[in-house]
């Protein structure tokens, strides 16, 4: 089975977190079918973590989206600067913003 469309994956991710009581929104929409997804986690303590797509070599066969932690509880300005640079490079990028006090956004993360 192929990968899930980006718009459907993002919609499901947002709905799941909102159903769990976490504030989650699509902060930026990209290509509906194959846009990359960044997940920005605001820990509600003045820090933000950023999860970006993992390199293809670290993914299992036909795994859906797999992420790597790019920033862990970093300053918001640093994370937003990284997102802005990526948008300049890839205008099809999606950004999901999640408010979560914990560290587990419920995505597959590789080391």
C-alpha positions as a printed Julia matrix, in Angstrom:
111×3 Matrix{Float64}:
   0.0    0.0    0.0
   1.29   3.48  -0.84
   1.76   6.42   1.44
  -1.24   8.35   2.69
  -1.9   11.76   1.12
  -0.42  14.57   3.18
  -3.71  16.46   3.58
  -5.47  13.36   4.91
  -2.61  12.52   7.3
  -2.54  16.07   8.65
  -6.3   16.19   9.06
  -6.3   12.91  11.0
  -3.38  14.04  13.19
  -5.11  17.32  14.08
  -8.45  15.64  14.75
  -6.87  12.96  16.96
  -5.1   15.52  19.14
  -8.1   17.8   19.39
 -10.2   14.78  20.44
  -7.6   14.11  23.17
  -7.98  17.68  24.43
  -4.74  19.04  22.98
  -4.92  22.23  20.93
  -3.7   21.3   17.44
  -3.98  23.23  14.17
  -2.56  23.23  10.68
  -0.42  26.38  10.8
   0.6   26.14   7.14
  -0.78  24.14   4.25
   1.45  22.78   1.54
   1.07  20.36  -1.34
  -2.05  18.25  -0.79
  -0.57  15.0   -1.99
   3.13  14.91  -1.23
   4.12  17.9    0.9
   6.62  17.4    3.71
   5.24  17.79   7.26
   6.9   19.57  10.18
   5.32  19.14  13.63
   5.94  22.05  16.0
   5.19  21.19  19.64
   4.69  24.08  22.06
   5.32  22.68  25.54
   3.51  25.64  27.16
   6.59  26.49  29.22
   8.31  28.83  26.77
   9.98  26.06  24.77
   9.19  24.39  21.46
  10.24  21.06  19.96
  10.35  20.5   16.21
   9.9   17.19  14.43
  10.89  16.96  10.76
  10.71  14.1    8.26
  13.33  11.44   8.92
  15.83  10.51   6.2
  14.59   7.79   3.85
  17.34   5.42   5.01
  15.87   5.31   8.52
  12.35   4.39   7.38
  10.95   0.9    7.29
   9.74  -0.52   3.96
   6.45   1.23   3.27
   6.17   3.15   6.53
   4.0    6.22   6.52
   5.47   9.42   7.91
   8.47   8.9   10.17
  10.02  11.84  11.98
  13.23  12.89  13.67
  13.48  15.35  16.54
  15.27  18.39  15.09
  14.94  20.6   18.2
  14.06  19.5   21.74
  12.59  22.18  23.99
  14.38  25.0   22.19
  13.76  28.73  22.07
  10.72  29.55  19.89
  12.67  32.03  17.73
  15.24  29.37  16.82
  12.54  26.89  15.78
  10.55  29.46  13.79
  13.73  30.55  11.98
  14.36  26.92  10.94
  10.78  26.6    9.67
  11.07  29.87   7.71
  14.3   28.7    6.06
  12.66  25.43   5.07
   9.64  27.23   3.6
  11.99  29.34   1.46
  13.49  26.1    0.17
  10.26  24.05  -0.05
   7.04  26.07  -0.49
   5.0   22.82  -0.39
   5.78  22.33   3.32
   3.01  21.7    5.87
   3.42  22.89   9.47
   1.29  21.46  12.26
   1.26  23.32  15.57
   0.49  21.29  18.7
   0.19  22.48  22.3
   1.37  19.62  24.49
   2.9   19.67  27.96
   4.53  16.26  27.48
   7.17  15.05  25.06
   5.23  12.42  23.05
   3.3   13.89  20.12
   2.13  10.44  19.05
   4.26  10.1   15.91
   6.94   7.6   14.97
  10.31   9.15  15.84
  13.7    7.67  14.91
  16.95   8.44  16.72
